[in-house]
Amino acid sequence: MESSWILRGDKSRGWVTVWSPAKVNLFLIIQGRLPSGYHRLRSLMVPVTLADRVTLETGPKINGVSVQCNVPDIPSDDRNLTIKAVRQLSAAGISTGAIRIRIDKKIPAGAGLGGGSSNAAAVLKGLDWLYGLKLPNHKLRAIGQRIGADIPFFFKERACMATGVGEILRPARLVPDFWLVIGFSGLFIPTSKVYKAFPLELTNPNARVRMPFSLTGKGKHGKTGWRLINDLEKVVFPRYPFLKAFKMKLLASGAAEAGMSGSGSSVFGIFMSGAAASKALSQLREEYPGWKLFSARPIWQGSDVCWRDVNGRDRSEGLSC
């Protein structure tokens, strides 16, 4: 596939670097449970400018498949989704030989921001480019689906509406202008645990989300009628009230809307200007010194990012990263 997230590389020297962004679920509605045990959902998934970089290296001096990461806690064995990506490519009949994977990690692990899934997708894209495989997007998504439910999303390289159990992805055509402040306390909540605890009587297949993006952003929360829903907050917030308190703090700091991303435990706020986001981020860093706090922008199209691509074209699009 042609990927606008290939940063740079040299096929003759056997290396490539791929941009690997996080994702945020701006809303998530649970619509029911299937006989398989999986939940039907509707969610707006958006890649954001908080991102890792994944570099692949191959050559005669490299043995086997290995992972190196600047964060010590990231597993380097088969628990790492990037290694699973290489294995699944081989299982599909495509052998790539020895590969060294280097991950420059900015996305916190276990935050519900899709960092591991994004890294796995980046490996598949990088191998496709490095070896000139030219695999179609749907085949790469199918390989990714066997590794993790979020991985196919990262081959879309744009905001998508996810339905079904998350496997049906439709490009979102909204192009709003806003900033995100994202907070992660360090609490890891297993996704399966959250979904299993969700009471079926709380499902609402007819729920509607009123998005703030068509508005001017002049009003305050509660006066504009903005309403972003994450049904999983009904499970997580009663068990971890400090996460709800952080959401309310974002709103008190000027966020137009705030919510938990996916199954958590990251919580984000939407700000309608960079100045408002920066001010809130500074305040939160003083009040939440133990948290990991980030500012980011949404990526609505694959090229809305900050780099020069492998062909030297400027893809900054006026963003500050």
C-alpha positions as CSV (number, residue, x, y, z in Angstrom):
1,M,0.0,0.0,0.0
2,E,1.0,3.6,-0.5
3,S,1.4,5.1,3.0
4,S,1.8,8.8,3.8
5,W,3.2,7.8,7.2
6,I,6.4,6.5,5.8
7,L,8.9,9.1,7.0
8,R,12.1,8.1,5.4
9,G,14.1,5.1,4.3
10,D,16.7,3.6,2.0
11,K,15.8,0.3,0.4
12,S,19.3,-0.3,-0.8
13,R,20.6,0.0,2.7
14,G,17.7,-2.0,4.2
15,W,16.0,0.5,6.6
16,V,12.8,2.5,6.9
17,T,11.2,4.7,9.6
18,V,7.5,4.9,9.9
19,W,5.4,7.4,11.8
20,S,3.1,5.6,14.4
21,P,0.5,7.9,15.9
22,A,-1.8,7.3,18.9
23,K,-5.6,7.3,18.5
24,V,-8.4,8.8,20.5
25,N,-12.0,7.6,20.6
26,L,-14.0,10.9,20.6
27,F,-17.1,9.0,21.4
28,L,-18.0,5.3,22.0
29,I,-21.5,3.9,22.2
30,I,-22.2,0.3,23.1
31,Q,-25.2,-0.9,21.0
32,G,-25.5,-4.5,22.2
33,R,-23.7,-7.8,22.6
34,L,-23.3,-10.5,20.0
35,P,-23.7,-14.3,20.7
36,S,-19.9,-14.4,20.3
37,G,-19.5,-12.3,23.4
38,Y,-18.2,-9.3,21.5
39,H,-20.0,-5.9,21.7
40,R,-21.5,-4.0,18.9
41,L,-20.4,-0.4,19.0
42,R,-20.2,2.9,17.3
43,S,-17.1,5.1,17.8
44,L,-15.4,8.0,16.1
45,M,-11.7,7.1,16.1
46,V,-9.1,9.8,15.3
47,P,-5.4,9.5,15.0
48,V,-3.5,12.3,16.8
49,T,-0.1,13.9,16.6
50,L,1.1,12.2,19.7
51,A,3.2,9.6,18.0
52,D,6.0,7.0,18.2
53,R,8.5,6.3,15.4
54,V,9.2,2.8,14.3
55,T,12.4,2.0,12.4
56,L,13.0,-1.4,10.7
57,E,16.5,-2.6,9.8
58,T,17.5,-5.6,7.8
59,G,20.9,-6.9,6.5
60,P,23.5,-9.7,6.9
61,K,24.5,-8.5,10.4
62,I,21.0,-8.9,11.8
63,N,19.8,-12.2,13.2
64,G,16.2,-13.2,13.8
65,V,13.5,-10.8,14.7
66,S,14.2,-8.4,17.6
67,V,12.7,-5.3,19.3
68,Q,14.6,-2.5,20.9
69,C,12.7,0.4,22.6
70,N,13.7,3.5,24.5
71,V,11.2,2.6,27.2
72,P,12.5,-0.3,29.4
73,D,9.1,-1.7,30.3
74,I,8.1,-2.5,26.7
75,P,8.4,-6.2,26.2
76,S,10.9,-7.4,23.6
77,D,9.6,-10.9,23.2
78,D,6.5,-12.4,21.5
79,R,4.2,-10.3,23.7
80,N,5.1,-7.3,21.7
81,L,2.6,-6.7,18.9
82,T,5.3,-5.7,16.4
83,I,6.9,-9.2,16.6
84,K,3.4,-10.7,16.2
85,A,3.0,-8.6,13.1
86,V,6.2,-10.1,11.5
87,R,5.0,-13.6,12.5
88,Q,1.6,-13.0,11.0
89,L,3.1,-11.8,7.7
90,S,5.2,-15.0,7.6
91,A,2.0,-17.0,8.3
92,A,0.4,-15.4,5.3
93,G,3.2,-16.8,3.2
94,I,5.4,-13.7,3.0
95,S,8.9,-14.2,4.4
96,T,10.9,-11.1,5.2
97,G,14.0,-12.6,6.9
98,A,15.8,-11.1,9.8
99,I,14.4,-7.8,11.1
100,R,15.5,-5.4,13.9
101,I,12.7,-3.2,15.1
102,R,13.5,0.0,16.9
103,I,10.7,1.9,18.7
104,D,11.1,5.5,19.8
105,K,8.1,5.6,22.1
106,K,6.2,8.7,23.1
107,I,2.8,7.1,23.5
108,P,2.4,5.8,27.0
109,A,1.9,2.0,27.2
110,G,-1.4,0.7,28.6
111,A,-3.1,4.1,28.2
112,G,-5.8,3.0,25.8
113,L,-4.3,5.2,23.1
114,G,-3.5,2.3,20.7
115,G,0.2,2.7,20.8
116,G,1.0,-1.1,20.5
117,S,-1.6,-1.5,17.7
118,S,-0.2,1.5,15.9
119,N,3.4,0.1,16.2
120,A,2.2,-3.2,14.8
121,A,0.6,-1.5,11.8
122,A,3.7,0.6,11.3
123,V,5.8,-2.6,11.1
124,L,3.5,-4.1,8.4
125,K,3.6,-0.8,6.4
126,G,7.4,-0.6,6.8
127,L,8.0,-4.2,5.6
128,D,5.6,-3.6,2.7
129,W,7.6,-0.6,1.6
130,L,11.1,-2.0,2.4
131,Y,10.5,-5.2,0.4
132,G,8.4,-3.6,-2.3
133,L,5.5,-6.0,-1.6
134,K,2.8,-3.6,-2.6
135,L,0.2,-5.5,-0.6
136,P,-3.3,-4.1,-1.0
137,N,-4.7,-2.2,2.0
138,H,-7.4,-4.7,2.6
139,K,-4.8,-7.6,2.9
140,L,-2.7,-5.6,5.4
141,R,-5.9,-4.9,7.4
142,A,-6.8,-8.6,7.4
143,I,-3.4,-9.5,8.7
144,G,-3.6,-6.8,11.4
145,Q,-7.1,-8.0,12.4
146,R,-5.6,-11.3,13.4
147,I,-3.3,-9.5,15.8
148,G,-5.5,-6.9,17.4
149,A,-8.9,-5.3,16.9
150,D,-7.6,-1.7,16.7
151,I,-4.8,-2.5,14.2
152,P,-6.9,-2.2,10.9
153,F,-7.8,1.4,11.9
154,F,-4.2,2.5,11.5
155,F,-4.1,1.5,7.8
156,K,-6.8,4.0,7.1
157,E,-4.5,6.9,8.2
158,R,-7.5,9.2,8.9
159,A,-10.4,9.6,11.2
160,C,-13.0,6.9,10.9
161,M,-16.4,5.9,12.2
162,A,-16.1,2.4,13.5
163,T,-19.1,0.1,13.7
164,G,-19.8,-3.6,14.1
165,V,-17.3,-4.8,16.7
166,G,-14.9,-2.1,15.5
167,E,-13.9,-3.8,12.2
168,I,-16.2,-1.8,9.9
169,L,-14.4,1.5,9.3
170,R,-15.9,4.4,7.3
171,P,-13.8,7.5,6.7
172,A,-15.1,10.5,8.6
173,R,-15.4,13.6,6.5
174,L,-15.5,16.3,9.3
175,V,-12.5,18.6,9.3
176,P,-12.9,20.5,12.6
177,D,-10.1,22.6,14.0
178,F,-9.4,21.9,17.7
179,W,-6.7,20.9,20.1
180,L,-6.5,18.0,22.6
181,V,-5.1,17.8,26.1
182,I,-4.6,14.1,27.1
183,G,-3.9,12.9,30.6
184,F,-2.8,9.4,31.7
185,S,-2.5,8.6,35.4
186,G,-0.5,5.4,34.8
187,L,-3.5,3.2,35.6
188,F,-3.7,0.2,33.3
189,I,-7.3,-1.2,32.9
190,P,-7.6,-4.4,30.8
191,T,-10.0,-3.8,27.9
192,S,-11.7,-7.2,28.3
193,K,-12.4,-6.5,32.0
194,V,-14.2,-3.2,31.2
195,Y,-16.4,-4.7,28.4
196,K,-17.3,-7.7,30.5
197,A,-18.4,-5.4,33.3
198,F,-20.6,-3.3,31.1
199,P,-24.3,-4.0,31.9
200,L,-26.4,-4.9,28.9
201,E,-29.4,-2.9,30.2
202,L,-27.3,0.3,29.7
203,T,-27.0,-0.3,25.9
204,N,-28.8,2.3,23.8
205,P,-28.8,1.4,20.0
206,N,-30.5,4.7,19.3
207,A,-28.1,7.0,21.1
208,R,-27.2,10.2,19.3
209,V,-24.0,12.2,19.7
210,R,-24.1,15.9,19.2
211,M,-20.6,16.8,18.0
212,P,-19.1,20.3,18.8
213,F,-17.3,20.5,15.5
214,S,-20.0,22.3,13.6
215,L,-20.2,25.0,16.2
216,T,-18.2,28.2,16.7
217,G,-16.8,27.2,20.1
218,K,-18.0,30.4,21.7
219,G,-20.1,28.8,24.3
220,K,-19.2,27.1,27.5
221,H,-19.8,23.5,28.3
222,G,-23.4,23.0,29.3
223,K,-24.6,26.0,27.2
224,T,-23.9,24.8,23.7
225,G,-25.5,21.4,24.1
226,W,-22.3,19.6,23.1
227,R,-22.4,16.0,24.2
228,L,-19.8,13.4,23.6
229,I,-20.7,9.9,25.0
230,N,-18.4,7.1,26.1
231,D,-20.6,4.4,27.5
232,L,-17.6,2.7,29.1
233,E,-17.3,5.6,31.6
234,K,-20.3,4.1,33.3
235,V,-18.1,1.1,34.3
236,V,-14.8,2.8,34.8
237,F,-15.6,6.0,36.6
238,P,-17.4,4.5,39.6
239,R,-14.4,2.2,40.2
240,Y,-11.8,4.9,39.6
241,P,-13.4,8.2,40.6
242,F,-10.2,10.1,40.3
243,L,-10.5,9.7,36.5
244,K,-13.9,11.3,36.5
245,A,-12.4,14.1,38.7
246,F,-9.8,14.7,36.0
247,K,-12.4,14.9,33.4
248,M,-14.2,17.5,35.4
249,K,-10.9,19.4,35.9
250,L,-10.5,19.5,32.1
251,L,-13.9,21.1,31.8
252,A,-13.1,23.6,34.6
253,S,-9.9,24.4,32.8
254,G,-11.8,25.5,29.7
255,A,-12.3,22.3,27.7
256,A,-15.4,22.5,25.4
257,E,-15.9,18.8,26.1
258,A,-14.0,16.0,27.8
259,G,-14.2,12.3,28.1
260,M,-12.4,9.0,28.4
261,S,-10.8,7.5,25.3
262,G,-11.9,3.9,24.6
263,S,-11.8,1.7,27.6
264,G,-9.4,4.0,29.4
265,S,-7.7,5.0,31.3
266,S,-6.6,8.1,29.3
267,V,-8.9,11.1,29.6
268,F,-8.9,13.9,27.0
269,G,-10.3,17.5,26.7
270,I,-11.2,19.3,23.5
271,F,-10.0,22.9,23.3
272,M,-11.0,25.4,20.6
273,S,-7.6,27.2,20.5
274,G,-4.0,26.4,20.9
275,A,-3.6,29.1,23.6
276,A,-6.4,27.6,25.7
277,A,-4.9,24.1,25.4
278,S,-1.5,25.4,26.4
279,K,-2.8,27.3,29.4
280,A,-4.8,24.2,30.6
281,L,-1.8,22.0,30.1
282,S,0.4,24.2,32.2
283,Q,-2.1,24.3,35.0
284,L,-2.6,20.5,34.9
285,R,1.1,19.8,35.1
286,E,1.2,21.8,38.4
287,E,-1.8,20.0,39.9
288,Y,-1.1,16.5,38.5
289,P,2.7,16.0,38.7
290,G,2.5,12.2,38.6
291,W,0.5,12.1,35.4
292,K,1.7,12.0,31.9
293,L,0.1,14.9,30.1
294,F,0.2,15.8,26.4
295,S,-1.2,18.2,23.9
296,A,-2.0,17.0,20.4
297,R,-3.9,17.7,17.3
298,P,-6.3,15.4,15.4
299,I,-5.3,14.0,12.0
300,W,-8.2,13.9,9.7
301,Q,-6.3,13.0,6.5
302,G,-3.1,11.0,6.2
303,S,-1.0,13.9,5.3
304,D,-2.0,16.2,8.2
305,V,1.2,15.5,10.0
306,C,4.5,17.1,10.8
307,W,7.4,15.8,8.8
308,R,9.1,15.6,5.4
309,D,8.2,12.3,3.8
310,V,10.5,9.9,2.1
311,N,10.3,11.9,-1.2
312,G,11.3,15.1,0.6
313,R,7.8,16.7,0.4
314,D,6.9,19.0,3.3
315,R,3.9,17.6,5.2
316,S,3.8,20.0,8.0
317,E,0.4,21.5,7.1
318,G,1.0,24.4,9.5
319,L,0.9,22.1,12.6
320,S,3.3,22.5,15.5
321,C,4.5,19.1,16.7
